[in-house]
Amino acid sequence: MMSGKIYTKTGDDGTTGLFGGKRVEKYSMRVESYGTIDELNSYIGLILTKIDNEEFKKTLSKLNNLLLIAGSDLATPLVQNEKINIERINAGDIEWLEEKIDEYTIQMPQLKFFILSGGTELSALLHIARTVCRRAERHLVELATNEDLGDFVLMFFNRLSDFLFTAARYANFIAGVEDVKWIGR
């Protein structure tokens, strides 16, 4: 549990500390990446307040926790002080996303057209989360050109955007609402 003051004043010079003690500029791609993941996780928190289905809520709650792990993973460079032991995104997390995608997809009608965000409020919010996830993934790809992110973070966010797309469709499905079909002009 944290105690003391919430403000440290150490960032007043425009830098922030990574786990392990290294200080970087607040505009660095690493900070931009885990900041975008934090934004995504805030959307997941909002989404959780809109879910009535207990199984679906349990899944999104687990995702909420995984996103915090992903953020701390990125705030802790792989080359770090050996005394720091944090959880990192792993192959099992990617497999879990794939299992959930498959579980939801098999229940829904096959998608044969492009869809728009919407149908239900929950679905629309999940589509917003998907777009934030894609932005985080783009930041991670850029960061990975200069720094080692490990074997799983990029794959996790690529799969996560697929999961969020599927979850948006699933939200409509469990509400008995059709996806919004794109009709063009």
N, C-alpha and C positions, 0 to 999 in steps of 0.2 A: 504494500500500500504506500502511495506517495504521501509525503508529509512536507510541511513547510510551504513556502511561497511558490506560486505558479510561475512567477516571472524570475528569470535568472540574470537578465541584462547582458548575457554573453553574446546574444545575437544582435545587439545594438549596432555593431559594425558591419552588418550585412552578411555575416557568416553564421553557420550552424554546425553543431557537432554531430559527427557520425558515431555509431557505437564503436568503441575502440579509441576514441579521442581525437581522431583527425578532424580538422575544421575545413569546411568547404563553403564557397559562396552559395547563398540561398537560391541563386539562379542556375546552379549547376544542373546538368541533366540528371544526375542521380537524385537530387532533391526534387526536381520537377517530376521524375518518375514516381517516387514514393508519395509525393504530394497528390498526384493524380490518382494513385491507388487509394489514398485516404479519402479523396473526393468520391470515388466509386463506392467505397465502403460506407460513406455517409448516405449515399442513395440507397444502398442495401438496407441500412437502418431505417430509412423512411419507408421503403417497400415492406419491411417486416411489420410495420404498423398497419398495413393494408391487407394482410393475408389472414383469411379465416380458416383455410384448410391446414390442419395440424401437420400433416406430412410435408406439405410444401413449405410451411413455416420452419420446420425442423431442418430441411435442406438449406434454406436461405440463411438460417442461423449458423449452420456449419460454414457456409460460404463467408459470412460476416467474420468469423474467427480466422478462416484461412487467409482472408485479405489482410488482417492484422499481422499474421505471420509473414505474408509476402512483403508488407511494408517494412517490418523489422529486418527481414532478409536483405532487402535493398539498402537499408540504413546501416548495414554491417558488411563492408567490403569483404570479399573472400580472403584477401590478404589482411589479416587483422591480428590483434592481440590474442594469443592463444588462450588466455584466461576467460575470454568471452565465449559462452556456449549458448547459442540461440537456435530455435527451431528454424528450419528452412523449408521452402516448398520442395516437395519430392515427387517421385514417380507415382506414388500411391495417390497423391492429390489429383494428378492428371487422370489417372484411372477412375477415380471417384467421379470426376466430371463426366467422363465418357460414359460411365454406367448410368448416371442420371439422365444424360442426353438420350441414351438408348431407351431407358425406362419410360421417359415421357413421350418420345417419338412413336414408340410402338402403340401407345394408347390413342394417338391422334390420327385424324385423316391425313393421308399423304398430301404433302404440299405440292401443288401443280401450277402455282402462279406466284408472282411477286406480291408481297404484302406490305402494307403501310403500318406505321405505328398506330396503335389504338385498339378499338374494340371495347376493352375495359380500361379503367384508370390504372389498375395494377399492370396490365400488359404494356400500356404506354410508358409507365415508370420503368419497367424492365427494359424496354427499348432504349430509354435514356441511359440507363446503366450500361447497356451494351455499347453505346457510342462512346461513353466515357472510358470503358474498358479498351476499346479500339485505340483511343488516344493514348492511354497508358502503354499499350503495346507498341505504338509508334515511338514513344519516348524510350522504351526499353530497347528497341531495335537500334536506335541511335546510340544509346549508352553502351550497348554491347559492341559497337565498333571500336570503342576505346578501353573498355573494362570487361573483365571476366565476370559474368553473372552466374556462373554455374550451369548445370545441364538442364534445369527444369523451369526456371522462371518464365522464359519466353514461351515455351510450350504451354505452360499453365495459362498464360493470358490469351494465347491464341485459342485454346480450347474453351476458356471461360467466355469469350465473346460468343462462341457457338452455343454454349450452355445458356447464356442469357437470352439469345434469340429463341432457343427452344423453350425456355421458361416463360417468355412473353407469350408465345403461342399456347403453352400449357395453361397459363393464367386465363386466357380466353376460353380454352377448352373446358376447364373445370367450372367456369361460370356459365357455360352453355351459350357462349357468344362466338359468332364466326369471326375469323381473322378479317381484317379490312383488305379487300382485294384491290391491288393497283390496277386502274383501268386506263391510265395514260390520259391523253388529251381528249 
